[in-house]
Amino acid sequence: MRLLNFGYFCGIFASLVIGVSLSLRAETATNWINTDQSRLRLVSAVEGVKRLDSLRIGLQIKLAPGWKTYWRSPGDAGIPPQLDWSGSENLKSAEILWPLPEQFEAYGFSSWGYQNEVVFPIDITLQNPGEPLDLKLRLQLGICEDVCIPYTHEFALSLDTQSAGTTEEAATIAAFARRAPDEIGSESSILTEVMASSKDDRRFTVTATSTQPLDEPSIIVEGKEGAYFNLLSTSLSTNRRQVVFELEGHLPAKSDRMPDQDITITVFDNDIAGEKHLRVD
């Protein structure tokens, strides 16, 4: 009778076990979608949803040199990302965090966006904790250089209930989450207070207070669709812990006035950034 080589048998068995293990491991990132200008994918900070009621994922975008994509309010030109989660299962909500953008100037237009690479962290809340999560995302965005190219991409990412361990992508998602402005006045925010006061029908001021001295603070103002805002002046207090921005609002309807307008302001200075939804007094 021919005897089997025990070592050979163990090697085959181990290979089979490893193969089964790899096939059962959850996919925590989608395949890259490639265009001539960009690469995109969805990534998860956790391997699964075991005992979780919420988690964080990220939309990762890598851009070719010279190309950019846009913030939620692009400014004078650009296409903001639009995320549609229709078709997802066990999804209660998906809240995107917006890393602080860069300002771009071209042909007399100013816009806000990102170049090289950006990850949009997205906080996911499950409808039924303890059950698998199946995400379906339909993404519309613009990738721009001298011209803007609109794209629509679709992603699918499923997380099972076997684990909730941290993934390799978690650190990258966390790094970009730290670039998102804190809410002004929150416990983590260096900017403690902010208020908006009208001076007349169009002009208004935004006053922000910081626990640290400010260097060269800047502001972005968002309002109703069709509105845009010009920065007229910036002044710092003697101790540099308070800044007053004077602005002019251009509203879409002739009857619109700045008093009682709802706006979102983002104040930033070096590594300080905060945002707040306000009503102009």
KOLMITI-509634 format. One line per 5 residues: for each residue x, y, z of C-alpha. Coordinates in Angstrom, 2 decimals, always signed. Example, Ala and Ser with C-alpha at 12.3 -4.5 7.8 and 13.67 -1.06 7.14 Angstrom:
+12.30:-4.50:+7.80 | +13.67:-1.06:+7.14
***
This chain:
+0.00:+0.00:+0.00 | +1.31:+3.52:-0.93 | +1.69:+5.87:+2.02 | +0.64:+9.52:+1.71 | +3.25:+12.18:+2.43
+1.91:+13.75:+5.65 | +3.69:+17.07:+5.13 | +2.31:+17.32:+1.61 | -1.22:+16.61:+2.86 | -0.91:+19.26:+5.61
+0.29:+21.79:+3.09 | -2.73:+21.17:+0.85 | -5.07:+21.36:+3.86 | -3.54:+24.64:+5.04 | -3.88:+26.12:+1.56
-7.53:+25.13:+1.44 | -8.19:+26.67:+4.86 | -6.46:+29.91:+3.88 | -8.38:+30.01:+0.62 | -11.70:+29.56:+2.42
-10.75:+32.21:+4.96 | -9.88:+34.73:+2.25 | -13.07:+34.05:+0.37 | -15.13:+34.68:+3.51 | -13.34:+37.91:+4.47
-15.56:+40.97:+4.04 | -14.76:+43.39:+1.26 | -14.10:+46.76:+2.89 | -13.40:+48.76:-0.28 | -14.95:+48.80:-3.72
-12.87:+48.42:-6.84 | -11.41:+51.66:-8.19 | -13.40:+53.38:-10.91 | -10.87:+54.87:-13.33 | -11.23:+57.78:-15.73
-8.56:+59.74:-17.57 | -8.72:+62.39:-14.84 | -9.51:+60.51:-11.64 | -9.76:+57.31:-9.60 | -12.64:+56.81:-7.17
-13.80:+54.20:-4.67 | -15.77:+53.69:-1.45 | -13.80:+52.52:+1.60 | -14.88:+51.48:+5.10 | -13.17:+52.19:+8.41
-14.46:+48.87:+9.80 | -14.52:+45.31:+8.53 | -18.18:+44.77:+9.41 | -21.10:+45.94:+11.52 | -20.95:+43.47:+14.40
-22.68:+45.10:+17.43 | -22.55:+48.51:+15.72 | -25.35:+50.98:+15.20 | -23.15:+53.45:+13.31 | -19.85:+53.51:+11.44
-17.76:+55.68:+9.15 | -16.93:+55.11:+5.51 | -15.19:+57.34:+2.98 | -15.51:+58.38:-0.64 | -11.91:+58.45:-1.86
-11.01:+60.48:-4.95 | -7.54:+60.71:-6.50 | -7.08:+63.35:-9.17 | -4.64:+63.63:-12.05 | -2.25:+66.62:-11.93
-4.02:+69.88:-12.78 | -7.51:+68.49:-12.22 | -9.81:+69.27:-9.31 | -13.24:+68.48:-7.91 | -15.52:+70.61:-5.79
-16.79:+71.40:-2.32 | -20.49:+71.45:-1.42 | -20.62:+75.15:-2.53 | -18.26:+75.49:-5.50 | -18.39:+79.28:-5.72
-18.43:+81.04:-9.10 | -17.96:+77.84:-11.11 | -17.96:+74.08:-10.65 | -20.25:+71.14:-9.95 | -20.80:+70.06:-6.32
-20.90:+66.32:-5.50 | -24.38:+64.82:-5.20 | -24.78:+61.50:-3.37 | -27.87:+59.35:-3.81 | -28.17:+56.33:-1.49
-31.42:+54.97:-2.98 | -31.44:+51.18:-3.06 | -29.31:+50.77:+0.07 | -30.50:+48.25:+2.66 | -30.41:+48.76:+6.43
-29.38:+52.40:+5.99 | -31.04:+54.98:+8.24 | -28.88:+58.00:+7.38 | -25.62:+59.00:+5.68 | -24.05:+62.30:+6.72
-21.07:+63.57:+4.75 | -18.26:+65.53:+6.38 | -16.67:+68.19:+4.19 | -12.90:+68.67:+4.59 | -11.91:+72.33:+4.37
-11.45:+73.15:+0.65 | -8.87:+75.19:-1.23 | -9.66:+78.35:-3.17 | -8.94:+78.37:-6.91 | -8.79:+81.46:-9.13
-9.07:+81.21:-12.91 | -10.28:+83.54:-15.66 | -11.69:+85.96:-13.08 | -13.72:+83.25:-11.32 | -13.21:+81.97:-7.78
-14.13:+78.45:-6.70 | -13.70:+76.11:-3.73 | -12.56:+72.53:-4.09 | -9.83:+69.91:-3.94 | -6.85:+68.76:-5.96
-4.54:+65.70:-5.80 | -6.63:+63.63:-3.35 | -9.64:+64.02:-1.10 | -11.59:+61.61:+1.06 | -15.11:+62.62:+2.06
-15.81:+60.91:+5.41 | -19.42:+59.71:+5.64 | -21.10:+58.81:+8.94 | -23.51:+55.91:+8.46 | -26.35:+55.09:+10.88
-27.95:+51.65:+10.57 | -31.69:+51.18:+10.45 | -31.47:+47.84:+12.28 | -28.28:+47.41:+14.33 | -26.88:+43.90:+14.21
-28.02:+43.25:+10.64 | -25.82:+43.40:+7.50 | -25.42:+46.71:+5.66 | -25.70:+46.96:+1.88 | -24.79:+50.36:+0.51
-25.66:+51.54:-2.97 | -24.31:+54.95:-4.01 | -25.03:+56.90:-7.18 | -22.52:+59.75:-7.31 | -22.68:+62.79:-9.56
-19.72:+65.18:-9.57 | -17.60:+67.38:-11.78 | -13.90:+66.89:-12.49 | -12.45:+70.11:-13.86 | -9.33:+71.65:-15.36
-9.90:+74.30:-18.05 | -13.29:+72.67:-18.64 | -15.58:+70.70:-16.33 | -16.52:+67.10:-17.12 | -19.64:+65.81:-15.33
-19.51:+62.18:-14.25 | -21.97:+59.71:-12.78 | -20.57:+56.69:-10.95 | -22.24:+53.86:-9.06 | -20.77:+51.97:-6.10
-21.91:+48.99:-4.02 | -20.37:+48.09:-0.66 | -21.64:+45.36:+1.70 | -20.58:+44.82:+5.31 | -21.53:+41.68:+7.20
-21.98:+41.03:+10.92 | -18.91:+38.84:+11.46 | -16.53:+41.56:+12.67 | -16.13:+45.23:+13.49 | -12.35:+45.39:+13.33
-10.49:+48.43:+12.02 | -9.39:+48.43:+8.39 | -6.23:+49.73:+6.72 | -8.26:+52.59:+5.25 | -9.47:+53.83:+8.67
-6.42:+56.05:+9.24 | -6.85:+57.79:+5.87 | -10.54:+58.43:+6.52 | -9.71:+59.80:+9.99 | -7.03:+62.12:+8.60
-9.50:+63.79:+6.25 | -12.20:+63.89:+8.96 | -9.82:+66.01:+11.04 | -9.77:+68.53:+8.18 | -13.52:+69.09:+8.45
-14.42:+72.26:+10.41 | -15.77:+71.83:+13.93 | -19.09:+73.40:+14.81 | -18.33:+76.82:+16.27 | -19.13:+76.80:+19.98
-18.81:+73.04:+20.36 | -16.51:+71.52:+22.97 | -13.85:+70.66:+20.39 | -13.89:+74.02:+18.60 | -11.22:+76.70:+19.05
-13.76:+79.20:+17.71 | -16.16:+79.74:+20.59 | -18.74:+82.26:+19.37 | -20.02:+83.73:+16.13 | -22.81:+86.14:+15.22
-24.10:+87.84:+12.07 | -25.55:+91.36:+12.15 | -27.02:+93.38:+9.29 | -25.84:+96.94:+8.56 | -28.41:+97.60:+5.84
-30.36:+95.60:+3.27 | -27.23:+94.16:+1.68 | -24.26:+94.69:+3.98 | -23.70:+92.65:+7.13 | -20.93:+91.64:+9.52
-19.85:+88.27:+10.90 | -17.98:+88.40:+14.21 | -16.10:+85.31:+15.44 | -14.23:+84.78:+18.72 | -11.29:+82.40:+19.23
-9.49:+80.98:+22.24 | -6.21:+81.36:+20.32 | -4.72:+84.37:+18.53 | -5.61:+84.47:+14.84 | -3.19:+85.10:+12.00
-4.97:+85.80:+8.71 | -8.54:+84.50:+9.13 | -10.77:+83.92:+6.10 | -14.47:+83.26:+5.66 | -16.81:+81.41:+3.30
-20.51:+82.35:+3.35 | -23.25:+80.13:+1.94 | -26.86:+81.21:+1.52 | -29.96:+80.35:-0.45 | -29.56:+79.03:-3.98
-28.47:+81.78:-6.32 | -26.97:+83.99:-3.59 | -23.34:+85.07:-3.50 | -21.32:+87.19:-1.11 | -18.43:+89.65:-1.43
-15.93:+90.16:+1.37 | -15.45:+93.92:+1.89 | -13.04:+94.00:+4.84 | -11.48:+91.97:+7.66 | -10.45:+93.46:+11.00
-8.81:+91.85:+14.04 | -9.04:+92.93:+17.68 | -5.90:+94.07:+19.52 | -5.38:+90.64:+21.09 | -6.19:+88.95:+17.73
-8.80:+86.71:+19.34 | -11.78:+88.30:+17.63 | -12.30:+88.94:+13.94 | -14.97:+91.00:+12.21 | -15.75:+90.36:+8.55
-17.79:+92.91:+6.64 | -19.62:+91.43:+3.67 | -22.11:+92.30:+0.97 | -24.85:+89.88:+0.04 | -26.25:+89.52:-3.47
-29.56:+87.66:-3.20 | -31.51:+86.09:-6.08 | -34.75:+88.08:-5.73 | -35.00:+91.88:-5.78 | -37.24:+91.73:-2.71
-34.67:+89.74:-0.68 | -32.91:+91.53:+2.17 | -30.03:+90.35:+4.34 | -31.87:+90.76:+7.69 | -33.41:+87.39:+8.70
-31.52:+85.49:+5.98 | -30.30:+82.01:+6.96 | -26.62:+81.52:+6.12 | -23.83:+79.04:+6.81 | -20.43:+80.51:+7.58
-17.05:+78.78:+7.63 | -14.20:+80.64:+9.35 | -10.66:+79.29:+8.98 | -7.10:+80.32:+9.76 | -4.11:+77.96:+9.37
-5.14:+74.83:+11.34 | -8.23:+76.48:+12.89 | -11.58:+75.92:+11.17 | -15.18:+76.17:+12.33 | -18.62:+76.50:+10.81
-22.09:+77.48:+11.96 | -25.62:+77.92:+10.64 | -26.79:+81.46:+11.49 | -29.65:+83.84:+10.97 | -28.61:+87.41:+10.18
-29.93:+89.78:+12.87
***
